[in-house]
Amino acid sequence: MKALFVEYPKCSTCQKAKKWLLEHQVDFTERNIKEERPTSEELKDWHESSGLDIKRFFNTSGMLYKEMKLKDRLPELSLEEKYELLATDGMLVKRPLLITEHGAVPGFKPEEWEKLTE
């Protein structure tokens, strides 16, 4: 099965992650998060397969996150509302995202990615 690599091509971390995937000969499909943002259903599936806190899926350092004052608003939202919110704009989602048959992980941490690509 191919991995799904969800990225924002202008992001330097995404570029590093893509280089890592190529160096480790991972078979993957690329998806530009700005052009083809994840649906709330996809986000729910990815979140559930990750075993991580939903907050890890938010791009907390992004301008949009800060403009929307999500640090204060997130605790009040239900999980479903968080999926819906993430689906409204790809720039709210932590990237890159790697999705494989072993799970999903937002952000680029090589040690986490190795576990998903073994």
C-alpha positions in Angstrom: 0.0 0.0 0.0 1.2 3.5 -0.9 1.6 6.1 1.8 -0.3 9.3 1.5 1.9 12.4 2.0 -0.2 15.5 2.7 1.9 18.6 2.3 2.1 22.3 1.6 4.8 22.5 -1.1 6.1 25.9 0.0 6.7 24.6 3.6 10.3 23.9 4.3 9.5 21.2 6.8 7.3 19.5 4.1 10.3 19.7 1.7 12.5 18.0 4.3 9.9 15.3 4.9 9.5 14.7 1.2 13.3 14.3 0.8 13.2 11.9 3.8 10.5 9.8 2.0 12.5 9.7 -1.2 15.8 8.8 0.6 14.0 5.9 2.5 12.4 4.7 -0.8 8.8 5.1 0.6 6.2 4.6 -2.1 3.9 7.6 -1.6 1.2 9.8 -3.2 1.5 13.5 -2.8 -1.5 15.8 -1.9 -1.3 19.5 -1.7 -3.3 20.4 1.5 -4.2 23.9 0.2 -5.6 22.7 -3.2 -7.2 19.5 -1.8 -8.0 20.0 1.8 -8.9 17.0 4.0 -12.5 16.3 4.6 -13.8 16.1 8.2 -14.3 12.3 7.6 -10.7 11.9 6.5 -9.5 13.9 9.5 -11.6 11.7 11.8 -10.1 8.5 10.3 -6.6 9.9 10.5 -7.0 11.1 14.0 -8.4 7.8 15.2 -5.6 5.8 13.5 -2.9 8.0 15.0 -3.8 7.5 18.7 -2.7 11.1 19.2 -4.5 14.1 20.8 -6.6 16.0 18.2 -4.6 19.1 19.1 -1.6 17.6 17.3 -3.5 18.0 14.1 -3.8 21.7 14.5 -1.2 24.0 13.0 -0.8 26.0 16.2 2.1 28.1 14.9 0.1 29.2 11.8 -1.3 32.7 11.2 -4.8 31.5 10.7 -4.8 29.6 14.0 -3.7 32.7 15.8 -6.1 35.0 13.9 -9.0 32.8 14.8 -7.9 32.7 18.5 -8.2 29.0 18.5 -6.0 28.5 21.5 -8.9 29.9 23.6 -11.7 28.4 21.5 -10.6 24.8 21.0 -11.3 23.6 24.6 -14.9 24.5 24.2 -15.4 22.6 20.9 -16.6 19.0 20.6 -14.4 16.5 18.7 -16.8 16.7 15.7 -16.6 20.5 15.7 -12.8 20.3 15.7 -12.9 17.9 12.6 -15.3 20.3 10.9 -13.1 23.3 11.7 -9.9 21.6 10.4 -11.7 20.7 7.2 -12.6 24.4 6.5 -9.0 25.4 5.6 -5.9 23.2 4.9 -3.7 25.9 6.6 -5.3 25.0 9.9 -3.9 21.4 9.7 -0.5 20.5 11.0 1.7 19.5 8.1 3.2 17.5 6.7 0.9 14.5 7.4 1.9 11.0 6.7 -0.8 8.3 6.4 0.0 4.6 6.0 -1.7 1.3 6.8 0.0 1.6 10.2 -1.5 4.9 11.2 -1.2 8.6 10.7 1.1 11.3 12.1 1.0 15.1 11.7 4.3 17.0 11.6 7.7 15.6 10.6 9.5 13.6 13.2 11.7 11.0 11.5 11.5 8.5 14.4 7.7 8.6 14.2 7.7 8.3 10.4 10.0 5.3 10.5 7.4 3.4 12.6 4.8 4.1 10.0 6.9 3.1 7.0 8.4 -0.2 8.2 
